[in-house]
Structure formats: C-alpha cells, structure tokens
Amino acid sequence: MGDGNKNLLELKNISSGYGSTTIINNFSFSIKSGEILCITGSNGMGKTTLMKTIMGLLEARTGTISLKGKDITGANPSVRSTLGIGYVPQGRDIFNSLTVEQNIMLPLYARKKIIQSSKDNLENIYKVFSILKEKRNENGASLSGGQQQQLAIARALVFNPEIIILDEPSEGIQPSIVSFIGNVLKDLSKKFSTAIIVVEQNISLISQLHSNCIVVDKGNNSKKLEASQIDTLEKARNLLSLHTH
C-alpha cells in the first residue's frame, strides 16, 4: 500500500466537459491511502463528469491527474484500472445474462488474467458479500437493486484496487442496504488502506462515512467540509441540505 503521508491520487486544476461545453472547471483535490472522500452537490453540477475524467473516460482539457506521484493525465481507462483504480459507475452496469460470479470475474476475463490471487480475492469478496456467494450461480437479472450494487462493488474489488470510485452507490436502494454498504466501505478503508471516493447525495450515508466532503457547484470545488463538521446526521443535514436539493 502507498505511503500514508503521500497523496495517492492528486488532481490539479482539472477542466473537462463535452463538445464546446466545459463542465468541470479548474478542479483540484487529493486523497491519501485509507482515506474516504465524499463528493456532493445538486444534480447537473458535474460530479459524474469529474469521476469520468479521473477514470480517463473523458479527456482532461487542462491540469494534471497523478496516481502515486505518476502523471496519468493522458492514460486510457484500462491503464488506470491496471494501476489500481476501481470504478463503480452510476447505474451499476450489471450484465443481466451473466451469473453473479461471471459478473465479478468479468474484469479478469477482459485482462485474460485469472491467477490464484484473484481466486483467493473472490473468496474474500464472498466473505464480505454473503448474499453474492449465495447467489453466485444466478443471473444478474435476478438480483434486487441493493444486491446489484453489492455486485458492482465486488467487481471493482476483484483486482484489489488501491482506490475505488463509487458514483451514487445509494441510488434506488433501501436504507438498511445503504447502511451495510457504508460499513463495507469503512472496513475497506481501515483494513486494506483502500482510498475511496464516494459521489453521493444521501446525507445519512455521508454522515455515516465520517469523511471529508467536497461540495461541487457548477463544476467548481466550492467548499470542503471536514469530517468533524458532518459526522452526525443533524450536522450533515444542516450543512449539506442547502447544497444537495
């Protein structure tokens, strides 16, 4: 794992967008190993665009993205994935006709790289997500929204990434599963020093994660809240409801 004092991922003055429209403007932040960072703000403010830029699905127009001190600004998504970034997109992207286990192993098939450590990793994933072990031979289509979200996270974990990006993991999921996912993310950050970026508008999940939070407004990094300012539901509601509704 990375050196705890150094930034694992660093964005400096990143701008990106679609066509002639700039959506993310001069955005900077950094995250260390084992840190959780929430990114929030109303719909349409550029949060997903920012995540796609970090993953290389969108090209950065200005600025630099560094992973472990290495400039990855021009790297394609598969290179970023190989270097240790896992991505759980909004909408989850589950393949309905594949079994649960095939969905989890899909990134391995794509890289033609099924090695023993990956299989051991699968067993560790099943320890965390027992429902997926139970349903390992069932099709993705048979899962509830909450189970599909667990499957999407499991798939991102199969390579043991150093950093995971999750885009709206609570969307359309019942509160008990949202809370379970929150606990999983906190465990990953503590036990494995995984850095986690969570794009989220669910104030109860944000407060549960006890993490620093960046508020995005019209593509800008408008405000950074320290974990201590939003570590209870009441405090988080007071400070964040202004920005997320």
HELIX and SHEET records of a PDB file:
HELIX    1   1 LYS A   47  MET A   55  1                                   9    
HELIX    2   2 PRO A   77  THR A   82  1                                   6    
HELIX    3   3 VAL A  100  ALA A  110  1                                  11    
HELIX    4   4 GLN A  116  VAL A  128  1                                  13    
HELIX    5   5 SER A  130  GLU A  134  1                                   5    
HELIX    6   6 GLY A  140  SER A  142  5                                   3    
HELIX    7   7 GLY A  145  LEU A  157  1                                  13    
HELIX    8   8 PRO A  175  PHE A  192  1                                  18    
HELIX    9   9 ILE A  203  GLN A  208  1                                   6    
HELIX   10  10 ALA A  227  GLN A  229  5                                   3    
HELIX   11  11 LEU A  233  THR A  244  1                                  12    
SHEET    1   A 4 THR A  21  LYS A  32  0                                        
SHEET    2   A 4 ASN A   7  TYR A  18 -1                                        
SHEET    3   A 4 THR A  62  LEU A  67 -1                                        
SHEET    4   A 4 LYS A  70  ASP A  71 -1                                        
SHEET    1   B 6 ILE A  85  VAL A  88  0                                        
SHEET    2   B 6 ILE A 163  ASP A 167  1                                        
SHEET    3   B 6 ALA A 195  VAL A 199  1                                        
SHEET    4   B 6 ILE A  36  THR A  40  1                                        
SHEET    5   B 6 ASN A 212  ASP A 217  1                                        
SHEET    6   B 6 ASN A 220  LEU A 225 -1                                        
END                                                                             
